[in-house]
Amino acid sequence: MREHAGVTREELKQSAAVTVAVLMALGLAAAWSVLIPGVDAWENIVAAVIGSLRLTGPVAAGFAAWVALRKRKALRGRTIGAWRALKAPLAIVVVVLGSFAATVLVLAVKTVLTEQAGPLGLPGLGVGMAGLALYSVIGWVAGWFAPVAITPPLAGLGCYLLFSRLAAGGGWTDRLTPGAGRPYDLFQMSGGAAFLDQTIWLLGITTALLLGWAAMVTRQALVLACALLAVLAAGTGVARLLGAPKPAAAQDIAYSCQEWPITVCLHPAMRAGLTELGAAFTKIASRLAGTPAAFTRVEQRPLEDELRPVPGLAPIHVRDLSAGFADEASYEYVESLAAKCTGTPADGYREIVMAWLRGEPLPGGPLPEHEYAAAWFSGLSEHQRREWLRMFFSDFQSCRLSSTHFGGGPAETPRGRSGAARVATTAGSPQQVYPVYPDAGDAPVTDWRP
């Protein structure tokens, strides 16, 4: 059987076929695991295939290292030209990019069967292809300069640990790694310019690394000059990537909205969650009506944006549309209404109000006074609780709630009569009279409208 540089053609074909199959299987599994549940958008597919590189990249590096060490042993002592040196690593790049294309094709077949929001981001696919090429070239160089049996697994493991650490570090290193960062945010995935700059950087550094290796092997000045040009291209990509301002994604999105009973606006790819979110936030809006946090519009924001409620608007985060997503979004929003209190007593009173706003059972709290406060608060009608919150909202936000806000504590349990008043005294302030209607029939009828 004819050998090709120390590796039989049959070995090369079998290894390439196995590698493509493994890379495709790993790519599909990894991409499926990072698809944002319930999201119908091409950006979701792009994020998934880029995210699959965390597994397929190290495998590609290990395969390239295995071929390189075989090639190095076969060519030991021979003089090789530039094309002969570059032919094998370029063939490996073609093989791994073929597996990437097959993964994209399978996911595309799934997505074309449903209505998808947004365009197919070709710059995002370019990041995935350039990233796989970088993994392959790193593996090739490692296998060439360390032609021992343990190099391929070490090359794959080293790439996995290196890029995982860089991606987890955040900041500028995350933007240079072949990935899209997690958790994936649809608001940021629409930034095609950033993907293009990242592709330029990845292609530049890959080409520079490959040509630099070829220049060392062939000792040709022209190859070295081309490697230096690739370094300049990589530097241009880095400068563009790190110098570009962050896109104001929230302002660029054409929201999908539901107008009744309150306005709820989401990224178009998450429009399936409008009804469930509307039901969850309508209850919260009715309880906050008349307070400084009252709102009639709910609007999804990028995950990295801090939730800061403004009059009339409730900003929210929606990571996906998996089971319980509306409860998660409402929990996070309610938590943003008032910061956690430093003292145990104050935080216990805060949790009572938080639980009511979220529609959860009122907690007993760590202290007996919290148990009394929860029992007292649960004895109020819904209308009375809303009036109570309007009266004491500033105390709630500033952690000034105490037993005097909840009937005076266990030692003070005045019984109110129909149409009577209960007195609540806040620390450092004059007495404030809060009207209480113990009987449901005495409570005034209010019809809340957003």
Phi, psi and chi 1 to 4 in degrees:
 res  aa     phi    psi   chi1   chi2   chi3   chi4
   1 MET       -  129.8 -174.5  176.7  -65.5      -
   2 ARG   -67.2  135.8 -177.5 -179.1  176.0 -175.3
   3 GLU   -98.4  145.3  -69.0 -166.0   -4.6      -
   4 HIS  -119.3   96.9  179.3   69.4      -      -
   5 ALA    57.6   44.6      -      -      -      -
   6 GLY    88.2   -7.8      -      -      -      -
   7 VAL  -125.8  123.5 -175.3      -      -      -
   8 THR   -64.1  151.5   65.5      -      -      -
   9 ARG   -60.4  -36.3  -68.8 -173.5 -179.8  -84.9
  10 GLU   -64.0  -39.2 -169.3   64.2   26.3      -
  11 GLU   -63.3  -42.3  -79.0 -176.6  -50.2      -
  12 LEU   -63.0  -44.2  -74.2  174.3      -      -
  13 LYS   -64.5  -45.3  -69.1  178.9 -179.1  178.9
  14 GLN   -65.0  -42.6  -68.1  178.7   -4.6      -
  15 SER   -64.6  -41.1  -60.5      -      -      -
  16 ALA   -64.4  -42.8      -      -      -      -
  17 ALA   -63.8  -44.2      -      -      -      -
  18 VAL   -64.0  -41.7  170.4      -      -      -
  19 THR   -63.3  -43.9  -59.5      -      -      -
  20 VAL   -60.7  -44.3  169.5      -      -      -
  21 ALA   -63.6  -44.6      -      -      -      -
  22 VAL   -65.3  -45.4  171.2      -      -      -
  23 LEU   -63.2  -38.5  -73.3  175.3      -      -
  24 MET   -67.9  -43.0 -175.6  175.5  174.9      -
  25 ALA   -63.6  -46.9      -      -      -      -
  26 LEU   -64.1  -40.1  -77.1  176.5      -      -
  27 GLY   -62.6  -43.4      -      -      -      -
  28 LEU   -66.3  -42.6  -73.7  173.5      -      -
  29 ALA   -63.8  -45.3      -      -      -      -
  30 ALA   -67.6  -42.2      -      -      -      -
  31 ALA   -64.8  -40.9      -      -      -      -
  32 TRP   -64.3  -33.6 -151.8  -88.1      -      -
  33 SER   -72.0  -21.0   68.6      -      -      -
  34 VAL  -108.5    1.5  -62.2      -      -      -
  35 LEU   -61.0  135.2  -77.2  172.2      -      -
  36 ILE   -74.7  116.7  -54.1  175.9      -      -
  37 PRO   -58.2  134.6  -24.1   34.1      -      -
  38 GLY    80.1    2.3      -      -      -      -
  39 VAL   -98.2  126.9  172.2      -      -      -
  40 ASP  -107.5   90.3  -64.3  -33.8      -      -
  41 ALA  -158.7  142.8      -      -      -      -
  42 TRP   -64.5  -29.4  -77.7  106.7      -      -
  43 GLU   -59.9  -33.2  -67.0   97.8  -33.0      -
  44 ASN   -63.7  -41.4 -167.0   18.9      -      -
  45 ILE   -65.3  -43.3  -58.2  -58.4      -      -
  46 VAL   -61.6  -44.7  172.5      -      -      -
  47 ALA   -61.5  -37.5      -      -      -      -
  48 ALA   -68.0  -44.5      -      -      -      -
  49 VAL   -70.6  -32.7  -66.3      -      -      -
  50 ILE   -67.2  -41.2  -65.8  176.2      -      -
  51 GLY   -63.9  -25.6      -      -      -      -
  52 SER   -67.1  -16.2   68.8      -      -      -
  53 LEU   -62.7  -22.4  -95.6   63.2      -      -
  54 ARG   -63.4  -22.2   73.7 -176.8 -167.5  -83.5
  55 LEU  -106.7  -43.9  -67.9 -177.3      -      -
  56 THR   -70.4  -32.1   57.7      -      -      -
  57 GLY   -60.3  -51.7      -      -      -      -
  58 PRO   -60.4  -35.7  -28.5   36.7      -      -
  59 VAL   -65.1  -42.8  173.6      -      -      -
  60 ALA   -61.8  -39.8      -      -      -      -
  61 ALA   -63.7  -42.5      -      -      -      -
  62 GLY   -64.0  -41.4      -      -      -      -
  63 PHE   -63.7  -44.2  171.5   66.1      -      -
  64 ALA   -63.4  -38.8      -      -      -      -
  65 ALA   -65.0  -37.9      -      -      -      -
  66 TRP   -64.3  -45.1  176.6   78.8      -      -
  67 VAL   -66.0  -38.6  177.3      -      -      -
  68 ALA   -65.0  -42.5      -      -      -      -
  69 LEU   -68.7  -33.6   68.3   89.1      -      -
  70 ARG   -66.3  -41.5  -62.0  -72.7  -62.9  -89.5
  71 LYS   -65.1  -41.2 -174.4   87.7  170.5  177.5
  72 ARG   -62.7  -43.6  171.4   68.9 -176.5  -88.3
  73 LYS   -65.8  -35.5  -68.9  178.5  180.0  178.7
  74 ALA   -72.6  -32.0      -      -      -      -
  75 LEU   -98.2   10.9  -64.4  178.6      -      -
  76 ARG   -60.4  126.4 -177.4  173.0  -64.0  150.6
  77 GLY    86.9   -3.8      -      -      -      -
  78 ARG   -98.6  155.3  -61.1 -176.4 -173.5  179.7
  79 THR   -96.6  127.9  -58.8      -      -      -
  80 ILE  -124.3  148.1   56.0  176.8      -      -
  81 GLY   -86.5  176.1      -      -      -      -
  82 ALA   -65.8  -44.6      -      -      -      -
  83 TRP   -65.6  -42.2  170.4 -118.3      -      -
  84 ARG   -64.0  -34.8 -171.5  175.8 -176.9 -177.1
  85 ALA   -69.9  -37.8      -      -      -      -
  86 LEU   -85.9  -17.3  -66.8  172.5      -      -
  87 LYS   -62.2  -44.7 -174.2  164.2   60.0  172.4
  88 ALA   -67.6  -49.5      -      -      -      -
  89 PRO   -63.3  -33.9   18.4  -31.0      -      -
  90 LEU   -67.1  -36.6  -70.6  177.2      -      -
  91 ALA   -63.7  -38.2      -      -      -      -
  92 ILE   -64.2  -41.9  -66.5  172.6      -      -
  93 VAL   -60.5  -41.9  170.6      -      -      -
  94 VAL   -62.0  -39.9  170.6      -      -      -
  95 VAL   -63.3  -48.6  168.3      -      -      -
  96 VAL   -70.7  -32.8  -62.3      -      -      -
  97 LEU   -69.6  -29.1  -68.1 -173.9      -      -
  98 GLY   -63.9  -39.8      -      -      -      -
  99 SER   -66.7  -37.3   68.2      -      -      -
 100 PHE   -63.8  -43.9 -179.3   83.8      -      -
 101 ALA   -62.6  -37.9      -      -      -      -
 102 ALA   -66.1  -38.6      -      -      -      -
 103 THR   -63.0  -45.4  -58.0      -      -      -
 104 VAL   -62.1  -39.6  173.6      -      -      -
 105 LEU   -63.6  -43.2 -179.3   60.9      -      -
 106 VAL   -62.2  -45.3  171.1      -      -      -
 107 LEU   -67.9  -32.9  -67.0  174.6      -      -
 108 ALA   -67.7  -37.4      -      -      -      -
 109 VAL   -60.7  -38.6  169.3      -      -      -
 110 LYS   -66.0  -43.2  169.3 -171.2  173.8  -66.5
 111 THR   -74.9  -30.5   56.2      -      -      -
 112 VAL   -69.5  -15.3  -65.6      -      -      -
 113 LEU   -78.8  -12.9  -60.5  178.2      -      -
 114 THR  -123.7  161.5   57.8      -      -      -
 115 GLU   -74.1  120.9 -176.8 -178.7   -3.8      -
 116 GLN  -110.2  143.5  -60.3  -65.3  -45.9      -
 117 ALA   -91.3  144.1      -      -      -      -
 118 GLY    78.6  167.1      -      -      -      -
 119 PRO   -86.5  164.6   31.9  -33.9      -      -
 120 LEU   -76.4  117.7  174.6   61.2      -      -
 121 GLY   -79.8   94.4      -      -      -      -
 122 LEU   -62.4  -38.2  -65.3  179.5      -      -
 123 PRO   -59.1  -33.6  -25.9   35.8      -      -
 124 GLY   -65.6  -40.3      -      -      -      -
 125 LEU   -65.6  -33.0  -62.9 -179.0      -      -
 126 GLY   -62.8  -36.9      -      -      -      -
 127 VAL   -61.2  -43.2  170.3      -      -      -
 128 GLY   -63.0  -43.8      -      -      -      -
 129 MET   -67.9  -43.7  -62.1  175.1   71.2      -
 130 ALA   -65.0  -36.3      -      -      -      -
 131 GLY   -65.0  -42.9      -      -      -      -
 132 LEU   -64.0  -38.1  -94.8 -177.8      -      -
 133 ALA   -62.3  -40.1      -      -      -      -
 134 LEU   -63.9  -44.8  176.7   59.0      -      -
 135 TYR   -56.4  -45.0  -84.9  106.5      -      -
 136 SER   -64.2  -43.2  -58.4      -      -      -
 137 VAL   -67.8  -38.8  170.4      -      -      -
 138 ILE   -61.0  -44.2  -69.2  175.7      -      -
 139 GLY   -63.4  -39.9      -      -      -      -
 140 TRP   -62.5  -47.9  173.9  -91.0      -      -
 141 VAL   -62.7  -41.5  173.0      -      -      -
 142 ALA   -63.2  -43.8      -      -      -      -
 143 GLY   -66.2  -32.3      -      -      -      -
 144 TRP   -71.8  -45.5 -176.9  -87.6      -      -
 145 PHE   -84.8  -11.1  -72.1  111.8      -      -
 146 ALA  -135.0   72.5      -      -      -      -
 147 PRO   -78.4   67.0   29.3  -33.0      -      -
 148 VAL  -126.0  161.5  -66.6      -      -      -
 149 ALA   -63.8  -29.1      -      -      -      -
 150 ILE   -82.7   -7.6 -161.1  174.8      -      -
 151 THR   -62.9  -47.0  -61.7      -      -      -
 152 PRO   -56.0  -50.5  -28.3   37.2      -      -
 153 PRO   -64.9  -34.5   19.0  -30.8      -      -
 154 LEU   -66.8  -37.3  -74.4 -178.7      -      -
 155 ALA   -63.9  -44.1      -      -      -      -
 156 GLY   -64.8  -45.3      -      -      -      -
 157 LEU   -65.1  -41.2 -179.9   61.7      -      -
 158 GLY   -62.8  -42.4      -      -      -      -
 159 CYS   -63.2  -41.6  -75.0      -      -      -
 160 TYR   -62.0  -48.2  177.8   81.9      -      -
 161 LEU   -67.1  -40.8  -65.5  176.5      -      -
 162 LEU   -63.7  -53.6  172.5   63.0      -      -
 163 PHE   -72.7  -30.2  -71.7  115.3      -      -
 164 SER   -65.8  -41.0  -64.2      -      -      -
 165 ARG   -67.2  -41.8 -174.5  174.1 -176.7   83.5
 166 LEU   -65.1  -40.2  -69.6  176.2      -      -
 167 ALA   -68.9  -34.7      -      -      -      -
 168 ALA   -77.3  -17.2      -      -      -      -
 169 GLY   -70.6  -21.1      -      -      -      -
 170 GLY    72.4 -176.8      -      -      -      -
 171 GLY    68.2 -146.4      -      -      -      -
 172 TRP   -72.7  -27.9   63.4  -86.8      -      -
 173 THR   -65.3  -35.0   58.0      -      -      -
 174 ASP   -63.8  -32.6 -178.8   35.7      -      -
 175 ARG   -77.6  -17.9  -54.8  176.4   72.3  179.2
 176 LEU   -94.3  -17.2  -62.4 -178.1      -      -
 177 THR   -78.9  152.3   53.6      -      -      -
 178 PRO   -74.4   80.2   25.2  -32.4      -      -
 179 GLY  -168.7 -176.4      -      -      -      -
 180 ALA  -123.6    9.0      -      -      -      -
 181 GLY    72.5  151.6      -      -      -      -
 182 ARG  -134.5  148.6  -65.1 -173.4   71.5 -176.5
 183 PRO   -71.5  147.5   27.6  -35.1      -      -
 184 TYR   -70.6  136.9  -61.3  111.2      -      -
 185 ASP  -121.3  118.0 -170.3   -8.8      -      -
 186 LEU   -61.4  -28.3  -71.2  174.2      -      -
 187 PHE   -65.7  -33.6  -73.4   90.7      -      -
 188 GLN   -90.8  -20.0  -58.7  -58.8  -27.6      -
 189 MET   -68.6  -17.0  -70.5  -55.4  -61.4      -
 190 SER   -81.9    2.3   56.7      -      -      -
 191 GLY   -83.0   81.7      -      -      -      -
 192 GLY   -63.6  -32.2      -      -      -      -
 193 ALA   -63.4  -40.5      -      -      -      -
 194 ALA   -64.8  -40.4      -      -      -      -
 195 PHE   -64.2  -39.3  -82.3  144.5      -      -
 196 LEU   -63.8  -43.9 -178.6   60.1      -      -
 197 ASP   -63.7  -39.4  -64.9  -22.3      -      -
 198 GLN   -66.1  -36.6 -167.6  175.2   10.6      -
 199 THR   -65.1  -42.3  -59.1      -      -      -
 200 ILE   -59.4  -44.7  -65.6  173.8      -      -
 201 TRP   -62.9  -47.1  146.0 -109.5      -      -
 202 LEU   -66.5  -42.5  -68.9  173.6      -      -
 203 LEU   -65.3  -38.9  -74.5  178.5      -      -
 204 GLY   -64.2  -47.9      -      -      -      -
 205 ILE   -69.6  -32.3 -167.3   62.6      -      -
 206 THR   -66.4  -47.3  -59.9      -      -      -
 207 THR   -64.5  -41.2  -55.4      -      -      -
 208 ALA   -63.1  -41.8      -      -      -      -
 209 LEU   -65.9  -42.8 -175.5   60.4      -      -
 210 LEU   -68.3  -45.3 -178.4   59.6      -      -
 211 LEU   -70.4  -33.1  -67.7  179.5      -      -
 212 GLY   -63.4  -41.4      -      -      -      -
 213 TRP   -63.0  -44.9  163.6   82.2      -      -
 214 ALA   -62.7  -36.8      -      -      -      -
 215 ALA   -65.3  -37.8      -      -      -      -
 216 MET   -68.0  -36.6  -66.6 -179.3   63.2      -
 217 VAL   -76.3  -44.6  172.1      -      -      -
 218 THR   -91.3  -19.3   62.2      -      -      -
 219 ARG    56.9   42.2  -59.0 -177.5 -176.4  -83.2
 220 GLN  -107.5  128.5  -65.4 -176.2    8.6      -
 221 ALA   -65.8  -35.2      -      -      -      -
 222 LEU   -63.8  -39.8  179.9   59.5      -      -
 223 VAL   -65.0  -39.9  177.6      -      -      -
 224 LEU   -64.3  -38.7 -179.9   59.1      -      -
 225 ALA   -63.7  -40.6      -      -      -      -
 226 CYS   -65.1  -35.4  -67.5      -      -      -
 227 ALA   -64.2  -39.0      -      -      -      -
 228 LEU   -66.7  -37.3  -66.1  177.5      -      -
 229 LEU   -63.3  -37.3  -69.8  176.9      -      -
 230 ALA   -65.6  -34.8      -      -      -      -
 231 VAL   -63.2  -41.0  171.2      -      -      -
 232 LEU   -62.3  -40.8  -67.5  177.6      -      -
 233 ALA   -63.2  -41.5      -      -      -      -
 234 ALA   -63.6  -41.3      -      -      -      -
 235 GLY   -62.9  -37.4      -      -      -      -
 236 THR   -63.1  -42.7  -59.3      -      -      -
 237 GLY   -62.3  -41.4      -      -      -      -
 238 VAL   -63.9  -45.5  171.3      -      -      -
 239 ALA   -61.5  -42.7      -      -      -      -
 240 ARG   -67.7  -38.8  -72.4  169.2   54.4   90.9
 241 LEU   -70.1  -45.2 -170.6   61.1      -      -
 242 LEU   -82.5  -22.4  -60.6 -176.4      -      -
 243 GLY   -89.0  -14.0      -      -      -      -
 244 ALA   -72.8  136.2      -      -      -      -
 245 PRO   -69.3  155.7   26.7  -33.7      -      -
 246 LYS   -67.1  132.7  -99.8 -174.2 -175.1  177.5
 247 PRO   -69.2  140.2   25.3  -32.7      -      -
 248 ALA   -81.4   76.8      -      -      -      -
 249 ALA   -61.4  -40.0      -      -      -      -
 250 ALA   -62.9  -31.7      -      -      -      -
 251 GLN   -79.7  -17.1  -74.9   74.3   23.4      -
 252 ASP   -94.2   -5.4  -61.9  -24.2      -      -
 253 ILE   -88.5  131.8  -67.3  -65.1      -      -
 254 ALA   -87.1   95.8      -      -      -      -
 255 TYR   -62.9  152.1  -74.1  104.4      -      -
 256 SER   -98.2  127.1  -68.6      -      -      -
 257 CYS  -125.4  150.1  -62.8      -      -      -
 258 GLN  -115.2  125.6  174.0 -179.4  -75.3      -
 259 GLU   -92.2  -12.5  -58.4  -66.5  -20.4      -
 260 TRP  -139.5  142.3 -168.9   89.6      -      -
 261 PRO   -78.1  -21.6   26.8  -33.6      -      -
 262 ILE  -126.5  163.4   60.0  174.1      -      -
 263 THR   -82.4  123.6  -58.0      -      -      -
 264 VAL  -123.3  125.1 -179.5      -      -      -
 265 CYS  -123.4  128.9  -64.2      -      -      -
 266 LEU  -129.5  165.7  -64.0  177.0      -      -
 267 HIS   -56.1  139.3 -171.8  -74.0      -      -
 268 PRO   -53.2  -31.1  -23.0   30.5      -      -
 269 ALA   -71.2  -14.8      -      -      -      -
 270 MET  -111.8   21.1  -68.0 -173.5  171.2      -
 271 ARG   -60.9  -21.0   57.4 -170.4  176.6  -85.6
 272 ALA   -65.0  -17.6      -      -      -      -
 273 GLY   -94.2    4.8      -      -      -      -
 274 LEU   -62.7  -45.2  -73.2  171.2      -      -
 275 THR   -63.9  -46.0  -58.7      -      -      -
 276 GLU   -66.7  -40.3 -169.5  169.6  -15.2      -
 277 LEU   -67.4  -38.2  -83.1  171.9      -      -
 278 GLY   -60.5  -41.6      -      -      -      -
 279 ALA   -65.1  -40.4      -      -      -      -
 280 ALA   -68.9  -41.7      -      -      -      -
 281 PHE   -86.1  -17.1  -83.6   87.0      -      -
 282 THR   -63.3  -40.6  -63.7      -      -      -
 283 LYS   -63.7  -43.4  -62.8  177.3 -177.6  177.8
 284 ILE   -65.6  -41.3  -61.4  174.2      -      -
 285 ALA   -62.1  -38.2      -      -      -      -
 286 SER   -67.2  -33.9   66.5      -      -      -
 287 ARG   -78.2  -26.2  -70.1  168.7  178.9  168.6
 288 LEU   -91.8   -3.4  -69.1  174.7      -      -
 289 ALA   -58.3  134.0      -      -      -      -
 290 GLY    89.0   -7.1      -      -      -      -
 291 THR   -98.8  168.0   70.0      -      -      -
 292 PRO   -61.5  -19.1  -25.7   34.8      -      -
 293 ALA   -94.7   10.3      -      -      -      -
 294 ALA   -59.6  142.5      -      -      -      -
 295 PHE  -146.4  154.6   64.4   87.4      -      -
 296 THR  -126.6    2.1   56.6      -      -      -
 297 ARG  -136.5  133.8  178.5 -177.4  174.4   91.2
 298 VAL  -114.1  130.1  178.6      -      -      -
 299 GLU  -135.9  128.5 -169.3  173.2  -78.9      -
 300 GLN   -72.1  139.8 -176.2 -176.8    6.6      -
 301 ARG  -124.0  159.8  -66.3  -68.2 -176.1  176.8
 302 PRO   -56.8  150.1  -25.2   34.0      -      -
 303 LEU   -62.0  -29.8  -63.7  178.6      -      -
 304 GLU   -82.5  -10.2   61.9 -176.7   14.0      -
 305 ASP   -75.3  137.6  -77.3    8.6      -      -
 306 GLU   -75.5  137.4 -177.0 -179.2   -5.2      -
 307 LEU   -79.4  112.6  -63.3 -174.6      -      -
 308 ARG  -127.5   98.1  -67.4 -177.7  177.2  177.2
 309 PRO   -58.2  137.3  -23.1   33.5      -      -
 310 VAL  -123.5  157.7  -64.0      -      -      -
 311 PRO   -54.7  124.7  -26.9   35.3      -      -
 312 GLY    86.9   -9.6      -      -      -      -
 313 LEU  -133.5  134.9  174.3   65.4      -      -
 314 ALA  -114.8  102.4      -      -      -      -
 315 PRO   -76.6  140.8   27.9  -31.8      -      -
 316 ILE  -137.0  162.2   62.5  171.1      -      -
 317 HIS  -110.4  133.4  -69.0  155.0      -      -
 318 VAL  -129.2  106.3 -178.1      -      -      -
 319 ARG   -77.7  -37.1  -68.4  166.0  176.3   78.1
 320 ASP  -162.2 -176.0   53.7   52.1      -      -
 321 LEU  -114.8   32.2  -61.6 -175.9      -      -
 322 SER   -72.0  171.2   57.8      -      -      -
 323 ALA   -56.0  131.6      -      -      -      -
 324 GLY    84.8   11.4      -      -      -      -
 325 PHE   -64.7  -36.1   75.8   93.9      -      -
 326 ALA   -67.6  -40.2      -      -      -      -
 327 ASP   -63.9  -39.5  -67.1  -25.3      -      -
 328 GLU   -64.5  -43.4 -179.1 -179.0   -8.6      -
 329 ALA   -65.6  -42.3      -      -      -      -
 330 SER   -68.8  -37.0   60.0      -      -      -
 331 TYR   -61.4  -46.6 -177.4   93.8      -      -
 332 GLU   -64.8  -39.3 -175.2 -179.9   16.1      -
 333 TYR   -66.5  -45.9  169.8   73.2      -      -
 334 VAL   -61.6  -38.3  170.1      -      -      -
 335 GLU   -62.6  -29.3  -76.3  -67.4  -45.0      -
 336 SER   -76.4  -11.0   70.3      -      -      -
 337 LEU   -69.4  -33.5  -67.4  175.3      -      -
 338 ALA  -147.6  131.8      -      -      -      -
 339 ALA   -67.8  155.0      -      -      -      -
 340 LYS   -63.3  144.8  -74.6 -172.1  174.1  -65.3
 341 CYS   -89.3  148.8  -55.3      -      -      -
 342 THR   -75.5  -37.3   54.8      -      -      -
 343 GLY   -87.1  147.5      -      -      -      -
 344 THR   -61.6  -47.0  -60.1      -      -      -
 345 PRO   -59.2  -48.3  -24.0   35.4      -      -
 346 ALA   -63.8  -40.4      -      -      -      -
 347 ASP   -68.9  -32.2 -161.6   55.6      -      -
 348 GLY   -63.1  -41.9      -      -      -      -
 349 TYR   -66.8  -38.1  -67.0  120.2      -      -
 350 ARG   -61.4  -41.1  170.1 -171.7  176.6  -85.8
 351 GLU   -65.3  -29.8  -72.9  -56.4  -46.1      -
 352 ILE   -62.7  -46.1  -67.4  173.9      -      -
 353 VAL   -67.8  -41.6 -177.3      -      -      -
 354 MET   -59.5  -44.0  -72.8  -68.7 -171.6      -
 355 ALA   -62.4  -39.8      -      -      -      -
 356 TRP   -65.1  -43.9  168.1   63.0      -      -
 357 LEU   -61.7  -34.8  -71.1  173.9      -      -
 358 ARG   -82.6   -7.6  -66.0 -168.2  -65.8  -98.6
 359 GLY    78.0   26.2      -      -      -      -
 360 GLU  -102.7  162.1  -60.5  173.4   -7.9      -
 361 PRO   -59.3  141.2  -23.0   33.1      -      -
 362 LEU   -71.0  131.2  -57.1 -175.0      -      -
 363 PRO   -75.7  147.6   29.1  -34.7      -      -
 364 GLY   -72.6  -29.5      -      -      -      -
 365 GLY    84.2  166.7      -      -      -      -
 366 PRO   -79.2  -14.3   28.8  -34.2      -      -
 367 LEU  -119.9  154.9  -59.3  175.1      -      -
 368 PRO   -57.8  -35.3  -24.7   33.4      -      -
 369 GLU   -65.0  -28.4   60.2 -169.7   81.6      -
 370 HIS   -70.8  -38.4  -64.6  146.1      -      -
 371 GLU   -62.0  -42.7  -63.5 -180.0    9.0      -
 372 TYR   -65.1  -43.6  175.4   84.6      -      -
 373 ALA   -62.1  -41.2      -      -      -      -
 374 ALA   -64.8  -41.2      -      -      -      -
 375 ALA   -65.5  -41.1      -      -      -      -
 376 TRP   -64.3  -44.1 -178.9   87.7      -      -
 377 PHE   -68.6  -36.1 -160.9   68.7      -      -
 378 SER   -69.0  -22.2   63.3      -      -      -
 379 GLY   -76.3  -12.9      -      -      -      -
 380 LEU   -79.8  151.5  -60.1 -179.2      -      -
 381 SER   -75.8  168.1   66.9      -      -      -
 382 GLU   -61.0  -40.1 -173.7   69.4   11.5      -
 383 HIS   -63.1  -41.8  169.5   72.9      -      -
 384 GLN   -64.2  -38.5  -70.3  172.0  -39.2      -
 385 ARG   -65.1  -39.5  -66.7  175.6 -170.5  174.1
 386 ARG   -65.4  -42.2  -65.9  173.8 -173.9  174.1
 387 GLU   -64.2  -39.2  -68.8  -64.1  -34.4      -
 388 TRP   -60.4  -44.7 -179.1   94.3      -      -
 389 LEU   -66.2  -38.4 -175.6   61.3      -      -
 390 ARG   -61.3  -37.8  -68.1 -173.8 -173.2  100.5
 391 MET   -72.0  -38.8 -177.3  179.6  -63.4      -
 392 PHE  -116.0   23.9  -59.8  121.2      -      -
 393 PHE   -63.0  -40.6 -171.0   80.4      -      -
 394 SER   -64.1  -38.1   60.5      -      -      -
 395 ASP   -66.6  -36.9  -66.3  -22.8      -      -
 396 PHE   -62.8  -44.1  161.8   63.3      -      -
 397 GLN   -71.5  -30.3  -79.3 -163.0  -46.1      -
 398 SER  -101.1   16.2   56.6      -      -      -
 399 CYS    60.2   37.9  -70.6      -      -      -
 400 ARG  -107.6   11.5  -66.3 -158.6  -55.3  -93.6
 401 LEU   -69.0  142.3  -67.8  179.0      -      -
 402 SER  -148.0 -173.8   64.2      -      -      -
 403 SER   -64.1  -26.6   61.5      -      -      -
 404 THR   -66.4  -20.2   57.7      -      -      -
 405 HIS   -82.7  -12.9  -65.0   80.2      -      -
 406 PHE  -123.7   52.5  -63.9   88.1      -      -
 407 GLY    83.2    3.3      -      -      -      -
 408 GLY    93.3   -2.1      -      -      -      -
 409 GLY    95.0  173.5      -      -      -      -
 410 PRO   -57.5  -29.7  -23.2   32.9      -      -
 411 ALA   -81.0   -9.4      -      -      -      -
 412 GLU  -132.9   99.4 -174.9  179.5  -15.7      -
 413 THR  -125.5   63.1   56.6      -      -      -
 414 PRO   -65.5  140.9   26.6  -33.6      -      -
 415 ARG   -98.8  127.0  -64.9  175.1   57.3   88.2
 416 GLY   -90.5  146.5      -      -      -      -
 417 ARG   -97.6  165.0  -62.6 -179.9  179.2  178.5
 418 SER   -57.6  124.4  178.2      -      -      -
 419 GLY    79.9    3.1      -      -      -      -
 420 ALA   -82.6 -175.5      -      -      -      -
 421 ALA  -129.6  146.3      -      -      -      -
 422 ARG  -111.1  137.3 -179.5  165.6  -62.4  172.3
 423 VAL   -98.7  130.1  177.9      -      -      -
 424 ALA  -123.3  126.4      -      -      -      -
 425 THR  -111.3  122.3  -54.7      -      -      -
 426 THR   -91.2  150.0   57.9      -      -      -
 427 ALA   -62.3  130.9      -      -      -      -
 428 GLY    73.7   16.0      -      -      -      -
 429 SER  -137.1  157.3   65.9      -      -      -
 430 PRO   -67.0  166.4   24.3  -34.6      -      -
 431 GLN   -62.9  141.0  -71.5 -174.7  -22.5      -
 432 GLN  -121.1  130.1  -61.3 -174.3   46.0      -
 433 VAL   -92.8  125.4  178.8      -      -      -
 434 TYR  -113.5  115.2  167.5   54.3      -      -
 435 PRO   -68.2  131.4   24.3  -32.4      -      -
 436 VAL  -124.2  136.8  174.8      -      -      -
 437 TYR  -118.3   92.1  -60.6   85.4      -      -
 438 PRO   -59.6  -35.8  -20.1   32.9      -      -
 439 ASP   -90.4  136.7  -61.4  -31.1      -      -
 440 ALA   -59.5  -31.0      -      -      -      -
 441 GLY   -71.5  -19.1      -      -      -      -
 442 ASP   -87.4  -13.8  -66.2  -30.4      -      -
 443 ALA   -71.8  135.7      -      -      -      -
 444 PRO   -66.0  143.8   23.7  -33.0      -      -
 445 VAL   -81.5  123.6  177.8      -      -      -
 446 THR  -121.8  136.1   57.9      -      -      -
 447 ASP  -114.7   98.5 -174.3   13.6      -      -
 448 TRP   -76.5  135.6  178.5   82.3      -      -
 449 ARG  -132.9  138.1  -72.0  -69.7 -176.4  -89.0
 450 PRO   -68.2      -   24.5  -30.8      -      -
